[in-house]
Amino acid sequence: MHSGIHVSLTAEKLFYLFGNFWVTNSLLTSWIVIFFLVILSLLVTRNISIVPGYFQSIAEIVVEGIWNLFSTILNERINTFFPLVATYFIYIISLNWVGLLPGVGTIMIEKIEEGHKLFIPLFRSGTADLNTTLGLALIAVIVVQFTGFKTLGVTYLKKFINFSNPILFFVGILELISEFTKVISFAFRLFGNIFAGEVLLTVIAFLMPLLVPVPFLGLELFVGFIQALIFSMLTSVFIALATTKSEH
């Protein structure tokens, strides 16, 4: 077993599932996070009462805070899109913070690949995998476009295709390009920040393993929160813009 730092830009493959489906360490971690979030939500909502208990009170404070935050952006559309933006925020921040737990990225397993013995991490933060962030970005952009068409109908196309004058035609082309760049911006912003933070903590812990990484750990907790907030808030902003008529 080597004693160097293990850093991989892509998620490592662990095992096959159903014959030909690769399960990576980031996917395994994402499934575990989803499992615990489902269990937590079931426990909180199992016995909802008018006089809330301890866990129900905490859940209500969290949900109400998220609701108040996004209602300032989505206004009357908050009832429709709150499940989406709240799920984005809770899921992303959970993935970000789970990646900072002891054992994530440090518990190694042995794997034989092309005759070579490798040691790869069993767990990896889901948002440190570009596949995860790209999937989340695609869902967000598809929802934005679908919402725009559903709300404004065919007139939504005027945002991208407008032959009334050369300036509006040129602006429409730029708008069309920006819709594609949103996917890249969403995916790489989240992936880049989380992956860079994990590499930083790994290097610091390898060089100075005692108390030195603690301040950086606190910084990454803050970064994980901010990135989850930015992703979900940008989604809500783009939804609000897509449902607003161009002349407004």
Secondary structure in CASP SS format (residue, H / E / C, confidence):
PFRMAT SS
TARGET T0000
AUTHOR 0000-0000-0000
METHOD secondary structure of the structure
MODEL  1
M C 1.00
H C 1.00
S C 1.00
G C 1.00
I C 1.00
H C 1.00
V C 1.00
S C 1.00
L C 1.00
T C 1.00
A C 1.00
E C 1.00
K E 1.00
L E 1.00
F E 1.00
Y E 1.00
L E 1.00
F C 1.00
G C 1.00
N C 1.00
F E 1.00
W E 1.00
V E 1.00
T E 1.00
N H 1.00
S H 1.00
L H 1.00
L H 1.00
T H 1.00
S H 1.00
W H 1.00
I H 1.00
V H 1.00
I H 1.00
F H 1.00
F H 1.00
L H 1.00
V H 1.00
I H 1.00
L H 1.00
S H 1.00
L H 1.00
L H 1.00
V H 1.00
T H 1.00
R C 1.00
N C 1.00
I C 1.00
S C 1.00
I C 1.00
V C 1.00
P C 1.00
G C 1.00
Y H 1.00
F H 1.00
Q H 1.00
S H 1.00
I H 1.00
A H 1.00
E H 1.00
I H 1.00
V H 1.00
V H 1.00
E H 1.00
G H 1.00
I H 1.00
W H 1.00
N H 1.00
L H 1.00
F H 1.00
S H 1.00
T H 1.00
I H 1.00
L H 1.00
N H 1.00
E H 1.00
R H 1.00
I H 1.00
N H 1.00
T H 1.00
F H 1.00
F H 1.00
P H 1.00
L H 1.00
V H 1.00
A H 1.00
T H 1.00
Y H 1.00
F H 1.00
I H 1.00
Y H 1.00
I H 1.00
I H 1.00
S H 1.00
L H 1.00
N H 1.00
W H 1.00
V H 1.00
G C 1.00
L C 1.00
L C 1.00
P C 1.00
G C 1.00
V C 1.00
G C 1.00
T C 1.00
I C 1.00
M E 1.00
I E 1.00
E E 1.00
K E 1.00
I E 1.00
E E 1.00
E C 1.00
G C 1.00
H E 1.00
K E 1.00
L E 1.00
F E 1.00
I E 1.00
P E 1.00
L C 1.00
F C 1.00
R C 1.00
S C 1.00
G H 1.00
T H 1.00
A H 1.00
D C 1.00
L H 1.00
N H 1.00
T H 1.00
T H 1.00
L H 1.00
G H 1.00
L H 1.00
A H 1.00
L H 1.00
I H 1.00
A H 1.00
V H 1.00
I H 1.00
V H 1.00
V H 1.00
Q H 1.00
F H 1.00
T H 1.00
G H 1.00
F H 1.00
K H 1.00
T H 1.00
L H 1.00
G H 1.00
V H 1.00
T H 1.00
Y H 1.00
L H 1.00
K H 1.00
K H 1.00
F C 1.00
I C 1.00
N C 1.00
F C 1.00
S C 1.00
N C 1.00
P H 1.00
I H 1.00
L H 1.00
F H 1.00
F H 1.00
V H 1.00
G H 1.00
I H 1.00
L H 1.00
E H 1.00
L H 1.00
I H 1.00
S H 1.00
E H 1.00
F H 1.00
T H 1.00
K H 1.00
V H 1.00
I H 1.00
S H 1.00
F H 1.00
A H 1.00
F H 1.00
R H 1.00
L H 1.00
F H 1.00
G H 1.00
N H 1.00
I H 1.00
F H 1.00
A H 1.00
G H 1.00
E H 1.00
V H 1.00
L H 1.00
L H 1.00
T H 1.00
V H 1.00
I H 1.00
A H 1.00
F H 1.00
L H 1.00
M C 1.00
P C 1.00
L C 1.00
L C 1.00
V C 1.00
P H 1.00
V H 1.00
P H 1.00
F H 1.00
L H 1.00
G H 1.00
L H 1.00
E H 1.00
L H 1.00
F H 1.00
V H 1.00
G H 1.00
F H 1.00
I H 1.00
Q H 1.00
A H 1.00
L H 1.00
I H 1.00
F H 1.00
S H 1.00
M H 1.00
L H 1.00
T H 1.00
S H 1.00
V H 1.00
F H 1.00
I H 1.00
A H 1.00
L H 1.00
A H 1.00
T C 1.00
T C 1.00
K C 1.00
S C 1.00
E C 1.00
H C 1.00
END
